[in-house]
């Protein structure tokens, strides 16, 4: 994704201390993500749009219609929709049934994040 100029940000409901420890444990503490936004970095967590907006700020994204928010919970999807993200992708690998996630505003409903490259190719190939 980086070869194509795509920035990757993680938003999480965990606080900074827990998030940093988890990222260290999985080896994602350096060079994997362009930004990490924790719930305690913003005035309100999901479903408020603030984590998405903070991720945009940290990555230099300016056009919310070119932002892809992917998540496997209702709150993830609501935050993406509340932010006005151009791509709000509900992912079923988290265990929330399709009929539950699909009942909330989204642009795509995927079985797995492995299907994201096809959607990202649309973003990459669109003029900014």
N, CA, C and O atoms as CSV, one atom per row, in Angstrom:
chain,resi,resn,atom,element,x,y,z
A,1,UNK,N,N,0.821,-1.195,0.000
A,1,UNK,CA,C,0.000,0.000,0.000
A,1,UNK,C,C,0.861,1.253,0.000
A,1,UNK,O,O,0.551,2.233,-0.677
A,2,UNK,N,N,1.936,1.212,0.758
A,2,UNK,CA,C,2.790,2.397,0.827
A,2,UNK,C,C,3.401,2.720,-0.528
A,2,UNK,O,O,3.587,3.892,-0.856
A,3,UNK,N,N,3.715,1.702,-1.318
A,3,UNK,CA,C,4.277,1.938,-2.648
A,3,UNK,C,C,3.330,2.770,-3.509
A,3,UNK,O,O,3.754,3.456,-4.438
A,4,UNK,N,N,2.047,2.696,-3.182
A,4,UNK,CA,C,1.027,3.431,-3.926
A,4,UNK,C,C,0.563,4.691,-3.197
A,4,UNK,O,O,-0.439,5.296,-3.575
A,5,UNK,N,N,1.292,5.084,-2.153
A,5,UNK,CA,C,0.971,6.314,-1.447
A,5,UNK,C,C,-0.161,6.218,-0.449
A,5,UNK,O,O,-0.653,7.241,0.027
A,6,UNK,N,N,-0.587,4.998,-0.121
A,6,UNK,CA,C,-1.664,4.811,0.842
A,6,UNK,C,C,-1.090,4.880,2.251
A,6,UNK,O,O,-0.121,4.192,2.568
A,7,UNK,N,N,-1.693,5.713,3.092
A,7,UNK,CA,C,-1.316,5.818,4.501
A,7,UNK,C,C,-2.212,4.887,5.297
A,7,UNK,O,O,-3.394,4.730,4.991
A,8,UNK,N,N,-1.631,4.269,6.328
A,8,UNK,CA,C,-2.378,3.323,7.154
A,8,UNK,C,C,-2.389,3.817,8.592
A,8,UNK,O,O,-1.343,4.033,9.203
A,9,UNK,N,N,-3.592,3.990,9.116
A,9,UNK,CA,C,-3.762,4.426,10.501
A,9,UNK,C,C,-4.608,3.403,11.245
A,9,UNK,O,O,-5.521,2.797,10.682
A,10,UNK,N,N,-4.292,3.228,12.496
A,10,UNK,CA,C,-5.059,2.354,13.378
A,10,UNK,C,C,-5.789,3.229,14.381
A,10,UNK,O,O,-5.194,4.113,14.998
A,11,UNK,N,N,-7.075,2.978,14.539
A,11,UNK,CA,C,-7.822,3.632,15.614
A,11,UNK,C,C,-8.280,2.536,16.557
A,11,UNK,O,O,-8.675,1.455,16.120
A,12,UNK,N,N,-8.225,2.817,17.852
A,12,UNK,CA,C,-8.578,1.801,18.826
A,12,UNK,C,C,-9.246,2.409,20.043
A,12,UNK,O,O,-8.973,3.547,20.426
A,13,UNK,N,N,-10.112,1.637,20.631
A,13,UNK,CA,C,-10.768,2.050,21.862
A,13,UNK,C,C,-9.897,1.878,23.082
A,13,UNK,O,O,-10.251,2.335,24.169
A,14,UNK,N,N,-8.751,1.218,22.917
A,14,UNK,CA,C,-7.817,1.063,24.039
A,14,UNK,C,C,-7.122,2.389,24.327
A,14,UNK,O,O,-7.056,3.262,23.461
A,15,UNK,N,N,-6.611,2.536,25.531
A,15,UNK,CA,C,-5.838,3.735,25.848
A,15,UNK,C,C,-4.417,3.587,25.309
A,15,UNK,O,O,-4.023,2.508,24.866
A,16,UNK,N,N,-3.660,4.665,25.350
A,16,UNK,CA,C,-2.319,4.700,24.756
A,16,UNK,C,C,-1.384,3.659,25.379
A,16,UNK,O,O,-0.643,2.988,24.662
A,17,UNK,N,N,-1.414,3.522,26.693
A,17,UNK,CA,C,-0.504,2.589,27.370
A,17,UNK,C,C,-0.733,1.150,26.911
A,17,UNK,O,O,0.220,0.442,26.585
A,18,UNK,N,N,-1.966,0.729,26.886
A,18,UNK,CA,C,-2.293,-0.634,26.442
A,18,UNK,C,C,-1.965,-0.802,24.962
A,18,UNK,O,O,-1.391,-1.815,24.561
A,19,UNK,N,N,-2.326,0.183,24.155
A,19,UNK,CA,C,-2.081,0.109,22.711
A,19,UNK,C,C,-0.596,-0.015,22.412
A,19,UNK,O,O,-0.193,-0.864,21.617
A,20,UNK,N,N,0.221,0.820,23.040
A,20,UNK,CA,C,1.662,0.758,22.803
A,20,UNK,C,C,2.222,-0.605,23.179
A,20,UNK,O,O,3.074,-1.140,22.468
A,21,UNK,N,N,1.756,-1.174,24.287
A,21,UNK,CA,C,2.224,-2.502,24.711
A,21,UNK,C,C,1.809,-3.576,23.703
A,21,UNK,O,O,2.609,-4.443,23.352
A,22,UNK,N,N,0.575,-3.517,23.246
A,22,UNK,CA,C,0.099,-4.493,22.262
A,22,UNK,C,C,0.867,-4.388,20.949
A,22,UNK,O,O,1.259,-5.402,20.371
A,23,UNK,N,N,1.080,-3.168,20.481
A,23,UNK,CA,C,1.816,-2.980,19.226
A,23,UNK,C,C,3.255,-3.480,19.353
A,23,UNK,O,O,3.796,-4.066,18.416
A,24,UNK,N,N,3.864,-3.252,20.499
A,24,UNK,CA,C,5.225,-3.785,20.733
A,24,UNK,C,C,5.214,-5.312,20.691
A,24,UNK,O,O,6.093,-5.931,20.092
A,25,UNK,N,N,4.214,-5.910,21.331
A,25,UNK,CA,C,4.127,-7.373,21.399
A,25,UNK,C,C,3.983,-8.018,20.020
A,25,UNK,O,O,4.497,-9.114,19.792
A,26,UNK,N,N,3.294,-7.349,19.106
A,26,UNK,CA,C,3.117,-7.920,17.758
A,26,UNK,C,C,4.137,-7.396,16.756
A,26,UNK,O,O,4.094,-7.750,15.578
A,27,UNK,N,N,5.060,-6.549,17.226
A,27,UNK,CA,C,6.097,-6.032,16.345
A,27,UNK,C,C,5.639,-4.925,15.415
A,27,UNK,O,O,6.247,-4.701,14.368
A,28,UNK,N,N,4.583,-4.237,15.785
A,28,UNK,CA,C,4.046,-3.154,14.954
A,28,UNK,C,C,4.363,-1.781,15.524
A,28,UNK,O,O,3.733,-0.793,15.147
A,29,UNK,N,N,5.318,-1.708,16.416
A,29,UNK,CA,C,5.600,-0.433,17.079
A,29,UNK,C,C,6.430,0.505,16.223
A,29,UNK,O,O,6.503,1.695,16.527
A,30,UNK,N,N,7.056,0.013,15.167
A,30,UNK,CA,C,7.848,0.890,14.298
A,30,UNK,C,C,7.717,0.473,12.841
A,30,UNK,O,O,7.901,-0.696,12.501
A,31,UNK,N,N,7.398,1.434,11.987
A,31,UNK,CA,C,7.444,1.221,10.553
A,31,UNK,C,C,6.265,0.523,9.913
A,31,UNK,O,O,6.246,0.364,8.693
A,32,UNK,N,N,5.275,0.098,10.690
A,32,UNK,CA,C,4.136,-0.612,10.110
A,32,UNK,C,C,2.962,0.330,9.860
A,32,UNK,O,O,2.302,0.256,8.823
A,33,UNK,N,N,2.713,1.207,10.813
A,33,UNK,CA,C,1.575,2.114,10.740
A,33,UNK,C,C,2.043,3.550,10.600
A,33,UNK,O,O,3.080,3.931,11.143
A,34,UNK,N,N,1.280,4.339,9.877
A,34,UNK,CA,C,1.596,5.758,9.730
A,34,UNK,C,C,1.054,6.584,10.883
A,34,UNK,O,O,1.566,7.666,11.167
A,35,UNK,N,N,0.022,6.084,11.549
A,35,UNK,CA,C,-0.563,6.786,12.691
A,35,UNK,C,C,-1.335,5.797,13.550
A,35,UNK,O,O,-1.876,4.804,13.062
A,36,UNK,N,N,-1.370,6.093,14.830
A,36,UNK,CA,C,-2.166,5.321,15.783
A,36,UNK,C,C,-2.941,6.319,16.636
A,36,UNK,O,O,-2.360,7.215,17.249
A,37,UNK,N,N,-4.245,6.153,16.667
A,37,UNK,CA,C,-5.099,7.039,17.452
A,37,UNK,C,C,-5.850,6.193,18.472
A,37,UNK,O,O,-6.545,5.238,18.124
A,38,UNK,N,N,-5.693,6.566,19.741
A,38,UNK,CA,C,-6.354,5.869,20.837
A,38,UNK,C,C,-7.547,6.681,21.321
A,38,UNK,O,O,-7.636,7.885,21.080
A,39,UNK,N,N,-8.454,6.007,22.001
A,39,UNK,CA,C,-9.651,6.684,22.502
A,39,UNK,C,C,-9.298,7.849,23.413
A,39,UNK,O,O,-10.011,8.852,23.444
A,40,UNK,N,N,-8.195,7.725,24.161
A,40,UNK,CA,C,-7.838,8.819,25.073
A,40,UNK,C,C,-7.085,9.956,24.383
A,40,UNK,O,O,-6.643,10.896,25.043
A,41,UNK,N,N,-6.937,9.874,23.056
A,41,UNK,CA,C,-6.312,10.960,22.284
A,41,UNK,C,C,-7.336,11.985,21.794
A,41,UNK,O,O,-6.963,13.044,21.289
A,42,UNK,N,N,-8.613,11.674,21.943
A,42,UNK,CA,C,-9.675,12.515,21.389
A,42,UNK,C,C,-10.743,12.782,22.454
A,42,UNK,O,O,-10.796,12.089,23.470
A,43,UNK,N,N,-11.595,13.789,22.221
A,43,UNK,CA,C,-12.622,14.125,23.218
A,43,UNK,C,C,-13.655,13.021,23.462
A,43,UNK,O,O,-14.178,12.893,24.569
A,44,UNK,N,N,-13.946,12.228,22.433
A,44,UNK,CA,C,-14.925,11.145,22.558
A,44,UNK,C,C,-14.555,10.038,21.589
A,44,UNK,O,O,-14.123,10.294,20.465
A,45,UNK,N,N,-14.730,8.802,22.041
A,45,UNK,CA,C,-14.451,7.643,21.188
A,45,UNK,C,C,-15.609,7.347,20.253
A,45,UNK,O,O,-16.537,8.142,20.103
A,46,UNK,N,N,-15.530,6.193,19.637
A,46,UNK,CA,C,-16.580,5.771,18.716
A,46,UNK,C,C,-17.921,5.733,19.438
A,46,UNK,O,O,-17.963,5.377,20.615
A,47,UNK,N,N,-18.995,6.081,18.785
A,47,UNK,CA,C,-19.165,6.304,17.357
A,47,UNK,C,C,-18.869,7.734,16.893
A,47,UNK,O,O,-19.119,8.071,15.736
A,48,UNK,N,N,-18.344,8.567,17.779
A,48,UNK,CA,C,-17.961,9.920,17.354
A,48,UNK,C,C,-16.898,9.817,16.260
A,48,UNK,O,O,-16.148,8.841,16.230
A,49,UNK,N,N,-16.819,10.784,15.378
A,49,UNK,CA,C,-15.882,10.729,14.259
A,49,UNK,C,C,-14.463,11.191,14.591
A,49,UNK,O,O,-13.602,11.212,13.711
A,50,UNK,N,N,-14.215,11.553,15.825
A,50,UNK,CA,C,-12.956,12.229,16.162
A,50,UNK,C,C,-11.698,11.404,15.926
A,50,UNK,O,O,-10.670,11.959,15.541
A,51,UNK,N,N,-11.753,10.094,16.146
A,51,UNK,CA,C,-10.559,9.278,15.893
A,51,UNK,C,C,-10.232,9.259,14.403
A,51,UNK,O,O,-9.062,9.291,14.020
A,52,UNK,N,N,-11.254,9.208,13.573
A,52,UNK,CA,C,-11.031,9.245,12.121
A,52,UNK,C,C,-10.406,10.580,11.733
A,52,UNK,O,O,-9.443,10.625,10.968
A,53,UNK,N,N,-10.960,11.667,12.267
A,53,UNK,CA,C,-10.422,12.994,11.944
A,53,UNK,C,C,-8.991,13.154,12.437
A,53,UNK,O,O,-8.165,13.755,11.751
A,54,UNK,N,N,-8.690,12.622,13.619
A,54,UNK,CA,C,-7.315,12.711,14.152
A,54,UNK,C,C,-6.366,11.890,13.283
A,54,UNK,O,O,-5.240,12.319,13.030
A,55,UNK,N,N,-6.798,10.726,12.824
A,55,UNK,CA,C,-5.976,9.905,11.926
A,55,UNK,C,C,-5.712,10.652,10.623
A,55,UNK,O,O,-4.607,10.595,10.083
A,56,UNK,N,N,-6.722,11.350,10.122
A,56,UNK,CA,C,-6.533,12.149,8.914
A,56,UNK,C,C,-5.493,13.229,9.155
A,56,UNK,O,O,-4.613,13.455,8.324
A,57,UNK,N,N,-5.600,13.885,10.279
A,57,UNK,CA,C,-4.648,14.945,10.614
A,57,UNK,C,C,-3.223,14.400,10.683
A,57,UNK,O,O,-2.296,14.998,10.135
A,58,UNK,N,N,-3.054,13.266,11.357
A,58,UNK,CA,C,-1.724,12.691,11.544
A,58,UNK,C,C,-1.109,12.167,10.247
A,58,UNK,O,O,0.114,12.140,10.106
A,59,UNK,N,N,-1.945,11.753,9.307
A,59,UNK,CA,C,-1.433,11.206,8.042
A,59,UNK,C,C,-1.417,12.234,6.921
A,59,UNK,O,O,-0.909,11.959,5.834
A,60,UNK,N,N,-1.962,13.406,7.173
A,60,UNK,CA,C,-1.985,14.439,6.148
A,60,UNK,C,C,-3.119,14.293,5.160
A,60,UNK,O,O,-3.124,14.963,4.127
A,61,UNK,N,N,-4.079,13.435,5.449
A,61,UNK,CA,C,-5.236,13.273,4.563
A,61,UNK,C,C,-6.127,14.501,4.674
A,61,UNK,O,O,-6.409,14.984,5.771
A,62,UNK,N,N,-6.561,14.991,3.535
A,62,UNK,CA,C,-7.396,16.192,3.543
A,62,UNK,C,C,-8.784,15.970,2.971
A,62,UNK,O,O,-9.696,16.752,3.243
A,63,UNK,N,N,-8.956,14.944,2.202
A,63,UNK,CA,C,-10.236,14.690,1.541
A,63,UNK,C,C,-10.922,13.485,2.178
A,63,UNK,O,O,-10.561,12.341,1.902
A,64,UNK,N,N,-11.899,13.744,3.020
A,64,UNK,CA,C,-12.575,12.661,3.727
A,64,UNK,C,C,-13.249,11.692,2.758
A,64,UNK,O,O,-13.439,10.522,3.088
A,65,UNK,N,N,-13.610,12.164,1.575
A,65,UNK,CA,C,-14.234,11.268,0.597
A,65,UNK,C,C,-13.248,10.236,0.053
A,65,UNK,O,O,-13.662,9.282,-0.607
A,66,UNK,N,N,-11.961,10.407,0.314
A,66,UNK,CA,C,-10.941,9.435,-0.107
A,66,UNK,C,C,-10.437,8.594,1.053
A,66,UNK,O,O,-9.460,7.858,0.911
A,67,UNK,N,N,-11.102,8.700,2.206
A,67,UNK,CA,C,-10.719,7.933,3.391
A,67,UNK,C,C,-11.517,6.638,3.434
A,67,UNK,O,O,-12.725,6.619,3.197
A,68,UNK,N,N,-10.812,5.562,3.740
A,68,UNK,CA,C,-11.448,4.264,3.928
A,68,UNK,C,C,-11.367,3.924,5.411
A,68,UNK,O,O,-10.284,3.878,5.994
A,69,UNK,N,N,-12.522,3.689,6.002
A,69,UNK,CA,C,-12.604,3.232,7.391
A,69,UNK,C,C,-13.115,1.804,7.347
A,69,UNK,O,O,-14.200,1.540,6.828
A,70,UNK,N,N,-12.334,0.886,7.891
A,70,UNK,CA,C,-12.738,-0.516,7.950
A,70,UNK,C,C,-12.839,-0.928,9.410
A,70,UNK,O,O,-12.018,-0.535,10.240
A,71,UNK,N,N,-13.844,-1.715,9.705
A,71,UNK,CA,C,-13.999,-2.185,11.072
A,71,UNK,C,C,-14.922,-3.377,11.149
A,71,UNK,O,O,-15.667,-3.680,10.218
A,72,UNK,N,N,-14.851,-4.051,12.296
A,72,UNK,CA,C,-15.647,-5.257,12.468
A,72,UNK,C,C,-16.684,-5.125,13.586
A,72,UNK,O,O,-17.231,-6.124,14.053
A,73,UNK,N,N,-16.950,-3.885,14.012
A,73,UNK,CA,C,-17.986,-3.658,15.017
A,73,UNK,C,C,-18.941,-2.574,14.527
A,73,UNK,O,O,-18.622,-1.804,13.620
A,74,UNK,N,N,-20.094,-2.532,15.133
A,74,UNK,CA,C,-21.075,-1.497,14.793
A,74,UNK,C,C,-20.498,-0.116,15.064
A,74,UNK,O,O,-20.679,0.796,14.257
A,75,UNK,N,N,-19.803,0.053,16.193
A,75,UNK,CA,C,-19.227,1.359,16.522
A,75,UNK,C,C,-18.189,1.799,15.493
A,75,UNK,O,O,-18.106,2.985,15.173
A,76,UNK,N,N,-17.395,0.859,14.968
A,76,UNK,CA,C,-16.429,1.186,13.909
A,76,UNK,C,C,-17.139,1.762,12.689
A,76,UNK,O,O,-16.747,2.796,12.148
A,77,UNK,N,N,-18.180,1.076,12.275
A,77,UNK,CA,C,-18.920,1.471,11.081
A,77,UNK,C,C,-19.619,2.812,11.306
A,77,UNK,O,O,-19.634,3.668,10.422
A,78,UNK,N,N,-20.188,2.982,12.475
A,78,UNK,CA,C,-20.850,4.248,12.791
A,78,UNK,C,C,-19.856,5.400,12.791
A,78,UNK,O,O,-20.174,6.484,12.302
A,79,UNK,N,N,-18.659,5.188,13.331
A,79,UNK,CA,C,-17.643,6.250,13.353
A,79,UNK,C,C,-17.255,6.646,11.931
A,79,UNK,O,O,-17.125,7.833,11.633
A,80,UNK,N,N,-17.069,5.660,11.053
A,80,UNK,CA,C,-16.736,5.961,9.662
A,80,UNK,C,C,-17.837,6.746,8.973
A,80,UNK,O,O,-17.569,7.710,8.255
A,81,UNK,N,N,-19.081,6.328,9.194
A,81,UNK,CA,C,-20.216,7.036,8.601
A,81,UNK,C,C,-20.337,8.442,9.192
A,81,UNK,O,O,-20.588,9.400,8.461
A,82,UNK,N,N,-20.161,8.570,10.499
A,82,UNK,CA,C,-20.263,9.878,11.146
A,82,UNK,C,C,-19.165,10.832,10.679
A,82,UNK,O,O,-19.353,12.048,10.671
A,83,UNK,N,N,-18.022,10.275,10.292
A,83,UNK,CA,C,-16.925,11.098,9.782
A,83,UNK,C,C,-17.154,11.493,8.327
A,83,UNK,O,O,-16.496,12.404,7.824
A,84,UNK,N,N,-18.070,10.824,7.653
A,84,UNK,CA,C,-18.307,11.101,6.242
A,84,UNK,C,C,-17.294,10.443,5.335
A,84,UNK,O,O,-17.085,10.891,4.207
A,85,UNK,N,N,-16.655,9.371,5.817
A,85,UNK,CA,C,-15.654,8.673,5.013
A,85,UNK,C,C,-16.271,8.186,3.710
A,85,UNK,O,O,-17.408,7.717,3.679
A,86,UNK,N,N,-15.502,8.305,2.642
A,86,UNK,CA,C,-15.969,7.871,1.332
A,86,UNK,C,C,-16.168,6.377,1.228
A,86,UNK,O,O,-16.988,5.903,0.442
A,87,UNK,N,N,-15.417,5.639,2.021
A,87,UNK,CA,C,-15.498,4.182,2.026
A,87,UNK,C,C,-15.648,3.737,3.479
A,87,UNK,O,O,-14.739,3.923,4.288
A,88,UNK,N,N,-16.779,3.159,3.800
A,88,UNK,CA,C,-17.031,2.625,5.135
A,88,UNK,C,C,-17.224,1.128,4.948
A,88,UNK,O,O,-18.252,0.672,4.447
A,89,UNK,N,N,-16.215,0.377,5.361
A,89,UNK,CA,C,-16.154,-1.046,5.064
A,89,UNK,C,C,-16.408,-1.862,6.328
A,89,UNK,O,O,-15.629,-1.820,7.280
A,90,UNK,N,N,-17.495,-2.592,6.319
A,90,UNK,CA,C,-17.827,-3.503,7.403
A,90,UNK,C,C,-17.172,-4.847,7.094
A,90,UNK,O,O,-17.346,-5.400,6.008
A,91,UNK,N,N,-16.421,-5.360,8.058
A,91,UNK,CA,C,-15.688,-6.615,7.865
A,91,UNK,C,C,-16.243,-7.664,8.825
A,91,UNK,O,O,-16.355,-7.422,10.027
A,92,UNK,N,N,-16.585,-8.816,8.289
A,92,UNK,CA,C,-17.265,-9.844,9.071
A,92,UNK,C,C,-16.336,-10.754,9.860
A,92,UNK,O,O,-16.818,-11.627,10.583
A,93,UNK,N,N,-15.036,-10.586,9.750
A,93,UNK,CA,C,-14.111,-11.501,10.428
A,93,UNK,C,C,-14.092,-11.328,11.943
A,93,UNK,O,O,-13.482,-12.139,12.639
A,94,UNK,N,N,-14.738,-10.301,12.467
A,94,UNK,CA,C,-14.759,-10.076,13.910
A,94,UNK,C,C,-15.857,-10.814,14.634
A,94,UNK,O,O,-15.885,-10.812,15.864
A,95,UNK,N,N,-16.756,-11.440,13.918
A,95,UNK,CA,C,-17.784,-12.233,14.559
A,95,UNK,C,C,-19.151,-11.577,14.655
A,95,UNK,O,O,-20.111,-12.228,15.065
A,96,UNK,N,N,-19.267,-10.288,14.282
A,96,UNK,CA,C,-20.581,-9.646,14.277
A,96,UNK,C,C,-21.289,-10.086,12.995
A,96,UNK,O,O,-20.731,-9.948,11.906
A,97,UNK,N,N,-22.498,-10.610,13.110
A,97,UNK,CA,C,-23.199,-11.116,11.921
A,97,UNK,C,C,-23.453,-10.048,10.860
A,97,UNK,O,O,-23.592,-8.865,11.173
A,98,UNK,N,N,-23.511,-10.477,9.618
A,98,UNK,CA,C,-23.736,-9.575,8.485
A,98,UNK,C,C,-25.023,-8.791,8.641
A,98,UNK,O,O,-25.067,-7.613,8.284
A,99,UNK,N,N,-26.074,-9.410,9.163
A,99,UNK,CA,C,-27.334,-8.691,9.299
A,99,UNK,C,C,-27.255,-7.576,10.342
A,99,UNK,O,O,-28.013,-6.608,10.273
A,100,UNK,N,N,-26.348,-7.705,11.300
A,100,UNK,CA,C,-26.169,-6.650,12.299
A,100,UNK,C,C,-25.317,-5.519,11.725
A,100,UNK,O,O,-25.723,-4.357,11.768
A,101,UNK,N,N,-24.130,-5.851,11.185
A,101,UNK,CA,C,-23.274,-4.812,10.596
A,101,UNK,C,C,-23.944,-4.159,9.394
A,101,UNK,O,O,-23.866,-2.945,9.206
A,102,UNK,N,N,-24.595,-4.975,8.593
A,102,UNK,CA,C,-25.226,-4.471,7.378
A,102,UNK,C,C,-26.399,-3.546,7.627
A,102,UNK,O,O,-26.846,-2.854,6.712
A,103,UNK,N,N,-26.902,-3.523,8.845
A,103,UNK,CA,C,-28.026,-2.648,9.178
A,103,UNK,C,C,-27.596,-1.204,9.395
A,103,UNK,O,O,-28.437,-0.324,9.578
A,104,UNK,N,N,-26.286,-0.957,9.376
A,104,UNK,CA,C,-25.750,0.386,9.592
A,104,UNK,C,C,-25.145,0.898,8.290
A,104,UNK,O,O,-24.673,0.108,7.473
A,105,UNK,N,N,-25.155,2.228,8.092
A,105,UNK,CA,C,-24.637,2.779,6.835
A,105,UNK,C,C,-23.197,2.325,6.558
A,105,UNK,O,O,-22.310,2.482,7.396
A,106,UNK,N,N,-22.993,1.770,5.385
A,106,UNK,CA,C,-21.673,1.304,4.954
A,106,UNK,C,C,-21.639,1.327,3.426
A,106,UNK,O,O,-22.676,1.391,2.765
A,107,UNK,N,N,-20.438,1.274,2.890
A,107,UNK,CA,C,-20.318,1.214,1.427
A,107,UNK,C,C,-19.989,-0.191,0.945
A,107,UNK,O,O,-20.287,-0.554,-0.193
A,108,UNK,N,N,-19.371,-0.979,1.824
A,108,UNK,CA,C,-18.976,-2.338,1.457
A,108,UNK,C,C,-19.148,-3.248,2.677
A,108,UNK,O,O,-19.008,-2.810,3.819
A,109,UNK,N,N,-19.450,-4.508,2.416
A,109,UNK,CA,C,-19.542,-5.530,3.441
A,109,UNK,C,C,-18.671,-6.693,2.975
A,109,UNK,O,O,-18.985,-7.349,1.982
A,110,UNK,N,N,-17.580,-6.947,3.689
A,110,UNK,CA,C,-16.595,-7.945,3.268
A,110,UNK,C,C,-16.505,-9.096,4.260
A,110,UNK,O,O,-16.699,-8.916,5.462
A,111,UNK,N,N,-16.210,-10.266,3.742
A,111,UNK,CA,C,-15.967,-11.422,4.601
A,111,UNK,C,C,-14.662,-11.269,5.365
A,111,UNK,O,O,-14.556,-11.707,6.511
A,112,UNK,N,N,-13.655,-10.642,4.730
A,112,UNK,CA,C,-12.320,-10.569,5.315
A,112,UNK,C,C,-11.592,-9.309,4.864
A,112,UNK,O,O,-11.875,-8.765,3.796
A,113,UNK,N,N,-10.659,-8.852,5.681
A,113,UNK,CA,C,-9.821,-7.715,5.280
A,113,UNK,C,C,-8.962,-8.066,4.075
A,113,UNK,O,O,-8.435,-7.172,3.413
A,114,UNK,N,N,-8.814,-9.338,3.783
A,114,UNK,CA,C,-8.043,-9.758,2.608
A,114,UNK,C,C,-8.682,-9.245,1.317
A,114,UNK,O,O,-8.031,-9.224,0.272
A,115,UNK,N,N,-9.938,-8.835,1.381
A,115,UNK,CA,C,-10.629,-8.310,0.213
A,115,UNK,C,C,-10.425,-6.802,0.046
A,115,UNK,O,O,-10.877,-6.229,-0.946
A,116,UNK,N,N,-9.757,-6.157,0.995
A,116,UNK,CA,C,-9.551,-4.712,0.924
A,116,UNK,C,C,-8.719,-4.242,-0.273
A,116,UNK,O,O,-9.004,-3.170,-0.805
A,117,UNK,N,N,-7.706,-4.989,-0.721
A,117,UNK,CA,C,-6.920,-4.487,-1.856
A,117,UNK,C,C,-7.741,-4.124,-3.089
A,117,UNK,O,O,-7.391,-3.186,-3.804
A,118,UNK,N,N,-8.806,-4.836,-3.344
A,118,UNK,CA,C,-9.642,-4.515,-4.507
A,118,UNK,C,C,-10.291,-3.138,-4.339
A,118,UNK,O,O,-10.396,-2.380,-5.303
A,119,UNK,N,N,-10.721,-2.819,-3.131
A,119,UNK,CA,C,-11.327,-1.510,-2.874
A,119,UNK,C,C,-10.247,-0.434,-2.903
A,119,UNK,O,O,-10.457,0.650,-3.446
A,120,UNK,N,N,-9.101,-0.735,-2.321
A,120,UNK,CA,C,-8.008,0.236,-2.297
A,120,UNK,C,C,-7.531,0.570,-3.694
A,120,UNK,O,O,-7.101,1.695,-3.947
A,121,UNK,N,N,-7.600,-0.391,-4.609
A,121,UNK,CA,C,-7.151,-0.117,-5.975
A,121,UNK,C,C,-8.002,0.979,-6.612
A,121,UNK,O,O,-7.507,1.736,-7.446
A,122,UNK,N,N,-9.263,1.071,-6.231
A,122,UNK,CA,C,-10.137,2.140,-6.723
A,122,UNK,C,C,-9.614,3.486,-6.209
A,122,UNK,O,O,-9.508,4.449,-6.969
A,123,UNK,N,N,-9.294,3.542,-4.931
A,123,UNK,CA,C,-8.775,4.781,-4.345
A,123,UNK,C,C,-7.442,5.176,-4.966
A,123,UNK,O,O,-7.213,6.347,-5.270
A,124,UNK,N,N,-6.581,4.213,-5.149
A,124,UNK,CA,C,-5.242,4.468,-5.683
A,124,UNK,C,C,-5.315,5.002,-7.108
A,124,UNK,O,O,-4.542,5.878,-7.496
A,125,UNK,N,N,-6.248,4.467,-7.878
A,125,UNK,CA,C,-6.331,4.816,-9.284
A,125,UNK,C,C,-7.193,6.037,-9.577
A,125,UNK,O,O,-7.225,6.517,-10.710
A,126,UNK,N,N,-7.900,6.547,-8.553
A,126,UNK,CA,C,-8.684,7.766,-8.743
A,126,UNK,C,C,-7.774,8.976,-8.601
A,126,UNK,O,O,-6.873,8.976,-7.762
A,127,UNK,N,N,-7.993,9.992,-9.397
A,127,UNK,CA,C,-7.195,11.217,-9.207
A,127,UNK,C,C,-7.530,11.853,-7.865
A,127,UNK,O,O,-8.684,11.852,-7.436
A,128,UNK,N,N,-6.512,12.397,-7.207
A,128,UNK,CA,C,-6.719,13.018,-5.887
A,128,UNK,C,C,-7.427,14.339,-6.017
A,128,UNK,O,O,-7.685,15.003,-5.012
